[in-house]
Every structure is written in C-alpha cells, then in structure tokens.
Amino acid sequence: MAYSLITLEESKSPISEAYRTLRTNIQFRSVNSENNKIMITSAGRREGKSFTVANLAVSMAQDGKSVLVVDADLRNPTQDKLFGLDNGKGLSVALTQDQDISQYIQETSVPGVMVLTAGPVPLNPAELIGTVRMKQLVKEVSELYDMVLFDTPPIIAVTDGSILAQEVDWVVLVMDLGEENKNYVQHAKELLDKVDAKFLGAVLNKVDMKPSEYYYYEYNESKHPKKRHRRHKAG
C-alpha cells in the first residue's frame, strides 16, 4: 500500500484527523443519496488534489461508507498509482464502449473503497468528459455507492473540470498555502462560478504542523473564509 495513504498508514496522526474533519463536513452536507457526487480539483498543479481524493476516500470507508474513486484526470492519471492498480482499462475506455461500468471498476485492498482508474491517456480528454456517455456514467455510479469522489485536472489549466462540475453535486477546491497562489485560487473560483458549480468549500493543503497542534480553514458557500481554528491533541 502506498505510503501516501496516510489515513491508512498513520490513522492517529493530526493529518488523518484533519481528513476525518473534512469527511464529517462533507457528509453533513451530503445528507442523502442524491447529493453524493463530489468533485475535487485544484487551481494549479502539485497542490495535492489526488492525495486528498484518495485519503478522503479511505477516511469515508473507515466510517462505513461504500466509496468509489473516479480518476477523471485523463491527462495525468494518479489514482492507479496511489492504490496500486492496473490502468490498462478505465474511464477513457469505458467512455468509448457501451458496456456495463462495473467491468471497469476495480477493488482495492482498502475495504469499502473501489476505483475507476483513468485508463490509457486519450487524445481528446475534454471531449470524452463532455459526452452523453459521461453523464450517464456519473448517474449510474452515484446509484451504486454511498459516495463518489471525482479527481479532475486543475481547473485553470484545462476545461475538463469545468465540464464535469456541472454534473456533480458539490465541488471542493484544494489549494496550496502561499500568498502567491491567491490570484490562481480566485480565478479558479470564478471559473467554477461561470458554470454554476455548487461550491462546497476549500481544503488548505501543505500546512506545516507542529506535533502538538494542527490548523485548518473551513470555508462555506460564501466567498469569505470562516475564522481559523486551532486544535490540540488530547492530553
């Protein structure tokens, strides 16, 4: 199992606790099966969106949910590597064939977590994401699992995420800590607003954490962050 699945490897760590907090916040809003499709993206590259998807999936499964991870980043697939799966067939193949989607979904070694890998990198990722077949697939998998998490390319770089955002229930934006990223994040939010995406909130990633504490930002659907919270470990 990849060490990057910290919610599995270090379940008592502050980072794992932060993922449990994120899980609770999302599940509080996703109160029924009609609001179980969550798209997770970022403004730019290397902000940790794919790691967030994988670890959030593990955390949700640990809470008794059946979770499907859909790697919709057809340009730079990652979920197959994180879960140690074969990427010979996956979403890119499923979107070009009229077969039962279950044939492309793989089990993982984490109970409760299934993955639809991205599959071979296609020549036309955005066109595939925008097909009627993709809309049907999103609907089908949402009826099979308690939660469905979609990993998409950075929202600013390509249009794939903006297209898929219109088919899911919620969008979560993963952002790296740093003042230099402020404009990118604002632009990403504007792109989501243009397609009327239902913005659930943002995850602040890559925060240096001391052994005795951790920090997180919680965002609501408004454009303003809530007050920063500071929590200490018990004892």
ABEGO torsion letter per residue (X at the ends): XBAABAAAABAABAAAAAAAAAAAAAAAABABAABABBBBBBABBGAGAAAAAAAAAAAAAAAGBBBBBBBABAABBAAAAAAGBBAABBAAAAAABBBBAAAABBBBABBGBBBBBAEBBBABAAAAAABAAAAAAAAAAAAABABBBBBBBBAAABAAAAAAAAABABBBBBBBBEAAAAAAAAAAAAAAAAAGBBBAEBBBBGBBBBAABBBBBBBBABABBBBBBBBBBBX
